[in-house]
Protein backbone atom coordinates (compact mmCIF):
# COMPACT_ATOMS: atom_id res chain seq x y z
CA UNK A 1 0.00 0.00 0.00
CA UNK A 2 1.07 3.55 -0.70
CA UNK A 3 2.04 5.39 2.40
CA UNK A 4 2.01 9.16 2.74
CA UNK A 5 3.40 10.23 6.08
CA UNK A 6 2.99 13.63 7.66
CA UNK A 7 5.43 14.43 10.43
CA UNK A 8 2.95 15.69 13.04
CA UNK A 9 -0.68 14.92 13.79
CA UNK A 10 -1.20 17.98 15.99
CA UNK A 11 0.84 21.15 16.15
CA UNK A 12 0.43 24.31 18.22
CA UNK A 13 2.42 27.40 17.25
CA UNK A 14 2.45 31.09 18.12
CA UNK A 15 1.72 33.97 15.77
CA UNK A 16 4.85 34.97 13.87
CA UNK A 17 6.62 31.63 14.22
CA UNK A 18 8.07 29.89 11.19
CA UNK A 19 6.38 26.53 10.76
CA UNK A 20 7.53 23.52 8.77
CA UNK A 21 5.12 20.74 7.80
CA UNK A 22 6.83 17.68 6.37
CA UNK A 23 5.40 15.05 4.07
CA UNK A 24 7.04 11.88 2.79
CA UNK A 25 5.68 9.32 0.32
CA UNK A 26 7.17 5.91 -0.33
CA UNK A 27 5.87 5.01 -3.79
CA UNK A 28 8.02 7.10 -6.10
CA UNK A 29 5.10 9.34 -7.09
CA UNK A 30 5.83 12.31 -9.31
CA UNK A 31 3.05 14.56 -8.06
CA UNK A 32 2.72 15.89 -4.55
CA UNK A 33 0.18 18.35 -3.16
CA UNK A 34 -0.57 20.42 -0.08
CA UNK A 35 -4.18 21.20 0.82
CA UNK A 36 -5.86 22.83 3.74
CA UNK A 37 -9.32 21.79 4.87
CA UNK A 38 -11.67 24.11 6.71
CA UNK A 39 -15.31 23.59 7.73
CA UNK A 40 -17.67 24.80 5.03
CA UNK A 41 -14.84 25.46 2.58
CA UNK A 42 -13.70 21.96 1.74
CA UNK A 43 -10.20 21.17 0.57
CA UNK A 44 -8.29 24.01 -1.03
CA UNK A 45 -5.03 23.56 -2.91
CA UNK A 46 -2.09 25.56 -1.57
CA UNK A 47 0.80 24.33 -3.74
CA UNK A 48 1.68 21.31 -5.80
CA UNK A 49 4.78 19.85 -7.35
CA UNK A 50 5.15 17.49 -10.27
CA UNK A 51 8.90 16.99 -10.05
CA UNK A 52 11.90 17.61 -7.84
CA UNK A 53 12.59 21.32 -7.42
CA UNK A 54 9.40 22.15 -9.33
CA UNK A 55 6.45 23.86 -7.71
CA UNK A 56 3.27 25.53 -8.80
CA UNK A 57 0.85 27.72 -6.93
CA UNK A 58 -2.56 26.41 -6.14
CA UNK A 59 -5.64 28.41 -5.26
CA UNK A 60 -4.43 29.90 -1.96
CA UNK A 61 -0.61 30.17 -1.92
CA UNK A 62 -0.40 33.45 -0.01
CA UNK A 63 1.50 33.11 3.25
CA UNK A 64 2.97 29.74 2.29
CA UNK A 65 6.00 28.40 0.47
CA UNK A 66 7.10 24.87 -0.39
CA UNK A 67 10.25 22.89 -0.95
CA UNK A 68 10.84 19.70 -2.90
CA UNK A 69 14.52 18.82 -2.80
CA UNK A 70 13.91 15.07 -3.06
CA UNK A 71 11.22 13.21 -4.94
CA UNK A 72 9.75 11.59 -1.84
CA UNK A 73 9.57 14.71 0.33
CA UNK A 74 7.41 17.81 -0.01
CA UNK A 75 7.57 20.44 2.71
CA UNK A 76 5.11 23.23 3.42
CA UNK A 77 6.48 26.34 5.10
CA UNK A 78 4.55 29.05 6.89
CA UNK A 79 7.04 31.91 6.95
CA UNK A 80 5.22 33.81 9.70
CA UNK A 81 2.26 31.93 11.08
CA UNK A 82 -0.99 33.81 11.56
CA UNK A 83 -4.20 32.83 13.33
CA UNK A 84 -6.06 32.51 10.02
CA UNK A 85 -3.70 29.68 9.12
CA UNK A 86 -5.21 27.53 11.85
CA UNK A 87 -6.48 24.57 9.84
CA UNK A 88 -6.15 20.90 8.94
CA UNK A 89 -3.30 20.48 6.47
CA UNK A 90 -3.37 17.47 4.17
CA UNK A 91 -0.53 16.26 2.00
CA UNK A 92 -1.26 14.04 -1.00
CA UNK A 93 0.62 12.31 -3.77
CA UNK A 94 -0.33 10.75 -7.09
CA UNK A 95 1.51 8.48 -9.48
CA UNK A 96 1.11 10.07 -12.89
CA UNK A 97 2.44 13.17 -14.45
CA UNK A 98 -0.39 15.49 -15.47
CA UNK A 99 -2.79 12.61 -15.94
CA UNK A 100 -6.45 13.45 -15.64
CA UNK A 101 -7.57 10.23 -14.06
CA UNK A 102 -5.07 9.97 -11.28
CA UNK A 103 -5.91 8.82 -7.78
CA UNK A 104 -4.77 10.93 -4.83
CA UNK A 105 -3.27 9.29 -1.77
CA UNK A 106 -3.54 11.43 1.34
CA UNK A 107 -1.54 11.58 4.51
CA UNK A 108 -3.43 11.51 7.80
CA UNK A 109 -3.27 15.29 8.17
CA UNK A 110 -1.75 17.82 10.54
CA UNK A 111 -4.12 19.88 12.67
CA UNK A 112 -2.29 23.17 13.12
CA UNK A 113 -3.42 25.69 15.71
CA UNK A 114 -1.85 29.15 15.65
CA UNK A 115 -2.34 31.08 18.88
CA UNK B 1 -19.72 30.51 -8.41
CA UNK B 2 -17.98 27.53 -6.87
CA UNK B 3 -16.36 24.97 -9.17
CA UNK B 4 -18.03 22.10 -7.33
CA UNK B 5 -21.13 22.27 -5.16
CA UNK B 6 -22.63 19.69 -2.86
CA UNK B 7 -25.49 19.65 -0.41
CA UNK B 8 -23.68 19.51 2.96
CA UNK B 9 -26.47 17.48 4.58
CA UNK B 10 -26.53 15.93 7.05
CA UNK B 11 -28.39 13.00 5.61
CA UNK B 12 -29.67 10.78 8.42
CA UNK B 13 -30.98 7.47 7.10
CA UNK B 14 -31.94 4.15 8.72
CA UNK B 15 -29.94 1.02 8.09
CA UNK B 16 -30.98 -0.67 4.89
CA UNK B 17 -32.17 2.52 3.23
CA UNK B 18 -31.12 3.76 -0.18
CA UNK B 19 -29.61 7.23 -0.28
CA UNK B 20 -28.39 9.40 -3.15
CA UNK B 21 -26.16 12.45 -3.28
CA UNK B 22 -25.69 14.85 -6.15
CA UNK B 23 -22.84 17.15 -6.95
CA UNK B 24 -22.83 19.88 -9.60
CA UNK B 25 -19.78 21.28 -11.37
CA UNK B 26 -19.39 24.53 -13.26
CA UNK B 27 -16.65 23.81 -15.82
CA UNK B 28 -18.11 22.05 -18.84
CA UNK B 29 -14.60 21.02 -19.93
CA UNK B 30 -14.07 18.94 -16.79
CA UNK B 31 -12.41 15.68 -17.67
CA UNK B 32 -12.66 13.25 -14.81
CA UNK B 33 -14.76 12.78 -11.73
CA UNK B 34 -14.43 10.99 -8.42
CA UNK B 35 -16.13 10.29 -5.13
CA UNK B 36 -13.92 10.26 -2.04
CA UNK B 37 -14.95 9.17 1.42
CA UNK B 38 -13.69 10.89 4.56
CA UNK B 39 -14.28 9.48 8.02
CA UNK B 40 -14.34 11.82 11.00
CA UNK B 41 -10.84 13.17 11.76
CA UNK B 42 -9.32 11.04 9.00
CA UNK B 43 -7.94 11.69 5.55
CA UNK B 44 -10.04 11.38 2.37
CA UNK B 45 -9.80 8.09 0.52
CA UNK B 46 -10.89 7.32 -3.01
CA UNK B 47 -14.26 5.55 -3.05
CA UNK B 48 -14.73 5.32 -6.80
CA UNK B 49 -14.10 7.05 -10.08
CA UNK B 50 -17.12 8.10 -12.11
CA UNK B 51 -17.26 6.99 -15.72
CA UNK B 52 -19.38 8.42 -18.52
CA UNK B 53 -21.47 5.28 -18.83
CA UNK B 54 -22.01 5.02 -15.07
CA UNK B 55 -20.38 2.42 -12.89
CA UNK B 56 -21.17 0.22 -9.96
CA UNK B 57 -19.09 -1.19 -7.14
CA UNK B 58 -21.14 -3.44 -4.90
CA UNK B 59 -23.78 -1.31 -3.17
CA UNK B 60 -22.41 1.90 -4.68
CA UNK B 61 -23.41 3.33 -8.05
CA UNK B 62 -21.91 6.45 -9.57
CA UNK B 63 -23.33 8.33 -12.54
CA UNK B 64 -22.29 11.27 -14.65
CA UNK B 65 -24.62 13.62 -16.49
CA UNK B 66 -22.50 15.87 -18.70
CA UNK B 67 -25.46 17.71 -20.20
CA UNK B 68 -26.62 18.90 -16.78
CA UNK B 69 -23.12 18.93 -15.29
CA UNK B 70 -23.68 16.79 -12.27
CA UNK B 71 -22.50 13.53 -10.81
CA UNK B 72 -24.35 11.33 -8.39
CA UNK B 73 -23.63 8.62 -5.84
CA UNK B 74 -26.24 6.07 -4.87
CA UNK B 75 -25.78 3.84 -1.85
CA UNK B 76 -28.12 0.86 -1.52
CA UNK B 77 -28.78 -1.14 1.64
CA UNK B 78 -26.96 1.40 3.84
CA UNK B 79 -24.72 0.04 6.60
CA UNK B 80 -23.68 1.75 9.82
CA UNK B 81 -20.13 1.69 8.45
CA UNK B 82 -21.20 3.90 5.53
CA UNK B 83 -21.46 6.87 7.95
CA UNK B 84 -18.91 9.37 6.68
CA UNK B 85 -18.55 12.52 4.62
CA UNK B 86 -18.61 11.98 0.86
CA UNK B 87 -16.54 14.37 -1.21
CA UNK B 88 -17.17 15.04 -4.86
CA UNK B 89 -13.97 15.74 -6.83
CA UNK B 90 -13.71 17.13 -10.34
CA UNK B 91 -10.56 17.28 -12.46
CA UNK B 92 -10.59 20.06 -15.04
CA UNK B 93 -7.24 18.95 -16.43
CA UNK B 94 -3.52 19.56 -15.76
CA UNK B 95 -3.71 18.80 -12.04
CA UNK B 96 -6.66 21.12 -11.49
CA UNK B 97 -8.63 19.12 -8.97
CA UNK B 98 -11.58 20.75 -7.26
CA UNK B 99 -13.16 19.32 -4.14
CA UNK B 100 -16.71 19.80 -2.98
CA UNK B 101 -17.26 20.64 0.66
CA UNK B 102 -18.69 17.19 1.24
CA UNK B 103 -22.02 15.62 2.12
CA UNK B 104 -22.30 14.14 5.58
CA UNK B 105 -24.12 10.83 5.91
CA UNK B 106 -25.18 9.22 9.17
CA UNK B 107 -26.72 5.75 9.05
CA UNK B 108 -28.91 5.13 12.09
CA UNK B 109 -29.47 1.66 13.61
Contacts between the chains, C-beta under 8 A, distances in Angstrom:
chain1	res1	chain2	res2	distance
A	31	B	95	6.7
A	35	B	99	7.8
A	40	B	8	7.6
A	40	B	101	6.2
A	41	B	101	6.6
A	42	B	4	7.9
A	42	B	87	7.3
A	42	B	99	4.7
A	42	B	100	5.9
A	42	B	101	3.9
A	42	B	102	6.4
A	43	B	44	7.4
A	43	B	87	7.4
A	43	B	99	4.0
A	44	B	99	7.8
A	45	B	97	7.1
A	48	B	95	5.9
A	50	B	95	6.9
A	56	B	95	7.7
A	90	B	43	6.1
A	90	B	44	7.5
A	98	B	94	5.8
A	98	B	95	6.3
A	100	B	31	4.4
A	100	B	32	4.8
A	100	B	91	5.2
A	100	B	93	5.7
A	101	B	31	7.9
A	101	B	32	4.7
A	101	B	49	6.7
A	101	B	91	7.5
A	102	B	91	8.0
A	103	B	34	7.8
A	103	B	46	5.1
A	103	B	49	7.9
A	104	B	36	7.9
A	104	B	44	7.6
A	104	B	46	7.0
A	104	B	97	7.2
A	106	B	43	3.8
A	106	B	44	5.5
A	106	B	45	7.1
A	107	B	43	6.3
A	108	B	42	6.9
A	108	B	43	5.2
A	109	B	42	7.8
A	109	B	43	5.5
